[in-house]
Amino acid sequence: MKSTMRFAAQASAYFAFFLVLAAFAFPTQAHELRYIGDGYWIQVGGHIEPPYTHIKNGIDFFPFHEDDPSLGVDGSLSVDKRTGDKVVLEAKGVVVGYDAYDAPIIKTFDLEKKWQIVDLVQDPFVFTQYFQENAFVFNKPTAYGFIVEGYLQRKKPDGTFFKGKHFKEKFICENGTQDTLYGTRFECITDDPNAPITPPAHHDKHIHLDHHE
C-alpha cells in the first residue's frame, strides 16, 4: 500500500513538474527550450524580456536533466552546482542580419559578467537559474542571440553521477528558434514604445553594428 501511494505521489509530482515546465514553454515566457542530448535540456533567453534599446540586459540559462528517462522531459530536474552538480558555462552574444537561425552573423560580443545563481520558485518546484545582468546594451533595434557552451553533469542521490554533457549551442531570437515541440522563443531588440525620444544619460554605452564595449 505504501509503495503504491509513493508511486502515485511521484507520478503526481512529475506530472505537476511537466505542467510547470510546459508553462515555461509558452512563447510569452521568452526563453527557448532545447534538448541537447544525453538527457539534458537547456533554456536560454534575455535576462530582461522584452529587450529594448538603451536598456542594459544580460542572459538567462536554465539547465535540466531527465533523472527518469522513462518520463522524458516531465521527469527532468534542475542541474544545480551548489548541490554538487557540475556546471561550466561560457557565452557570447551575436548580432545577426535578421531573425533566422542561419542568418549571417554580423558580429559577436563578449559576455564577461560573473554568472549569478538564483532559485526561481514556482510552487511546488524550485528551478535553478544562472544569469548575467548588465552585460550588454544596444543602441538600435536588431536581431540578436547567444552562443552558449560548457559542460553539465548531474549528481545522483547516491553520490555518483549521470553521464556528463559537453555542448555548444546557438540561439537566435524570434523566428530563429529551433524549438518545434513547444514553440518557445525570446524576442529581438526593439525600441521601447513608452520610452522618451532621448535615452536617459545613464544609458550611454551601446552596442553598435561596428563597435561593442
C-alpha positions in Angstrom: 0.0 0.0 0.0 2.8 2.4 1.0 4.6 1.5 -2.3 1.5 2.3 -4.3 1.0 5.6 -2.5 4.7 6.5 -3.0 4.4 5.7 -6.8 1.2 7.8 -7.1 2.9 10.7 -5.3 5.9 10.5 -7.5 3.7 10.3 -10.6 1.7 13.3 -9.4 4.9 15.3 -8.7 6.3 14.5 -12.2 3.1 15.5 -13.8 3.0 18.7 -11.9 6.6 19.4 -12.9 5.6 18.8 -16.5 2.8 21.4 -16.2 5.3 23.9 -14.7 7.8 23.2 -17.5 5.1 23.5 -20.0 4.3 26.9 -18.6 7.9 27.8 -19.4 7.2 26.6 -22.9 4.7 29.3 -23.8 6.1 31.9 -26.3 5.4 34.7 -23.9 7.9 33.1 -21.5 10.5 34.4 -23.9 13.2 31.7 -23.4 13.9 29.0 -25.9 13.8 25.4 -24.5 16.1 22.9 -26.3 17.1 19.2 -25.8 20.9 18.9 -26.2 21.2 15.1 -25.8 22.2 12.6 -23.1 19.1 13.5 -21.0 19.9 17.3 -20.8 17.6 20.2 -21.6 18.6 23.9 -21.5 16.6 27.0 -21.7 18.1 30.3 -22.9 16.9 33.9 -23.3 17.5 37.5 -22.4 17.6 38.4 -18.7 15.1 41.2 -19.3 12.2 40.5 -21.6 11.1 42.1 -23.8 14.6 43.5 -24.6 14.6 47.2 -25.5 17.3 49.5 -26.9 19.2 51.7 -24.4 18.3 49.3 -21.6 21.1 47.1 -20.1 20.4 43.4 -20.5 22.0 40.0 -20.0 21.4 36.3 -20.4 19.4 33.6 -18.6 20.3 29.9 -18.6 18.2 27.1 -17.1 19.7 23.5 -17.2 17.6 20.4 -16.6 18.4 16.6 -16.6 16.0 13.7 -17.2 16.6 11.8 -14.0 14.0 9.3 -15.1 14.4 8.7 -18.8 11.1 6.8 -19.0 9.3 10.1 -18.2 11.1 12.3 -20.6 11.1 16.0 -20.1 8.5 15.7 -17.3 11.0 13.6 -15.4 13.6 16.4 -15.5 15.1 18.2 -12.6 17.4 21.3 -12.4 21.2 21.0 -12.6 22.5 22.9 -9.6 26.2 23.3 -9.0 25.5 24.4 -5.4 24.3 20.8 -4.6 27.3 19.1 -6.2 26.2 19.0 -9.9 28.9 20.1 -12.4 28.2 23.2 -14.4 30.7 25.0 -16.6 29.3 27.9 -18.7 30.6 30.4 -21.3 28.5 32.6 -23.5 28.9 35.2 -26.3 26.3 37.5 -27.8 25.8 37.7 -31.6 24.2 40.3 -33.9 22.5 38.7 -37.0 21.1 40.2 -40.1 17.6 39.0 -39.4 15.8 36.6 -37.1 16.6 33.3 -38.7 18.8 30.5 -37.3 21.1 30.5 -40.3 21.1 34.3 -40.8 24.6 35.7 -41.3 26.4 36.8 -38.0 27.3 40.4 -38.4 29.4 40.5 -35.2 29.9 38.8 -31.9 30.3 40.5 -28.5 31.7 39.2 -25.2 29.6 38.4 -22.2 32.1 38.7 -19.4 30.0 39.4 -16.4 30.1 36.9 -13.5 27.4 34.2 -13.6 25.0 34.5 -10.8 22.7 31.8 -9.5 19.3 32.1 -8.0 16.4 29.9 -7.1 13.3 30.6 -9.2 10.3 29.3 -7.2 7.2 28.1 -8.9 5.5 26.2 -6.1 6.0 23.3 -5.5 9.2 23.4 -7.6 12.4 25.3 -7.4 14.3 26.0 -10.7 18.0 26.8 -10.8 18.6 29.9 -12.9 22.1 31.0 -14.0 22.2 34.6 -15.3 24.3 37.6 -16.2 22.9 41.1 -15.9 24.1 44.4 -17.2 26.2 42.6 -19.8 25.3 44.5 -22.9 23.0 47.2 -24.3 22.0 48.0 -27.9 21.6 51.4 -29.4 19.2 50.4 -32.2 16.7 47.6 -32.9 18.3 44.4 -34.2 18.0 40.6 -34.3 20.4 39.0 -31.9 21.2 35.9 -30.0 23.7 33.9 -28.0 26.2 31.1 -28.4 26.4 29.1 -25.2 28.8 26.3 -24.4 30.0 24.3 -21.5 29.6 21.1 -19.5 26.7 19.7 -17.5 26.7 16.7 -15.2 24.0 15.9 -12.6 24.8 14.2 -9.4 22.7 11.2 -8.4 21.3 10.8 -4.8 23.8 8.0 -4.1 26.7 10.4 -4.8 27.6 9.0 -8.3 27.0 10.9 -11.4 24.9 10.6 -14.5 26.7 10.8 -17.9 28.0 14.3 -18.5 27.4 16.5 -21.5 29.6 18.9 -23.4 27.6 21.3 -25.5 27.8 24.3 -27.8 24.5 25.8 -28.9 23.5 28.8 -30.9 20.2 30.6 -30.0 18.7 33.3 -32.3 15.7 35.5 -31.3 12.1 35.1 -32.5 11.9 33.2 -35.9 15.4 31.8 -35.2 14.1 29.4 -32.6 14.8 25.7 -33.1 12.0 24.6 -30.7 9.4 22.8 -32.8 8.0 21.0 -29.9 6.7 23.8 -27.7 7.4 26.9 -29.9 9.4 28.7 -27.2 11.5 31.7 -28.2 12.9 35.0 -27.0 12.3 38.4 -28.5 14.6 40.5 -30.7 15.7 44.0 -29.7 13.1 46.8 -30.3 12.6 50.4 -29.3 10.5 50.8 -26.1 7.3 52.4 -27.3 6.9 54.1 -24.0 10.4 55.5 -23.8 11.3 59.2 -24.4 12.9 60.0 -27.7 16.2 60.9 -26.0 17.5 58.0 -23.9 18.4 58.7 -20.2 22.0 59.8 -19.7 22.9 56.8 -17.7 22.2 54.5 -20.7 25.2 55.9 -22.7 27.1 52.7 -23.5 25.7 50.9 -26.6 26.4 48.1 -28.9 26.7 49.5 -32.5 26.9 47.3 -35.6 30.5 48.4 -36.0 31.6 48.6 -32.3 31.0 47.0 -29.0 32.1 47.6 -25.4 
